Amino acid sequence: MPKVIAVNFIAADGSKTALEVAVGETLMLAATQNGLAGIAGDCGGVMSCATCHVYVDEPYLSRLPAPDGDELAMLDFTAAERLPGSRLSCQIKIIPELDGLVVRLPASQY
């Protein structure tokens, strides 16, 4: 089993950033610890701010557990448009099946 996987972030302007992320870590922590612009994570990952909103590309979206009721409710507070692939990156725990994950960042988190 791999200890890290590749994650590809695509900013609203189309620029791309690839990170190696440890299995078991949340996507939000990986982004903020690496200084990735576009994911604020103001609440530190306790799902109370929606500033870690991302758009997850298929086929990766279907590999994730469905969002729970709390995440769905918090997605109502995102600054950017909510789309079918909208998720809070603090709720995405990295698993080996997500290797190559592509997430798109909204134009703004505020």
C-alpha angles and dihedrals in degrees: 000000000000119000094207134027134199117256123187120205119195115197123216089258091056097253114140132219123186120201134180107229127194117243108253096031122112120249091236094055092048090052097045095042089054093048094244110175114227101047112078102174091191095174093051094243103307092120098245104115113036091219092128095063115150138169112236117210123224134278086038095054091064090051092061125085111257114267114262124234094268093054092046090052093048091050086067087071100054116128093220126059115288111236133181090266094049115132137155107249091215087068096051110094113195114246128174091253089067095064107141092022114178119206127175121213122223120240090251141010093199 
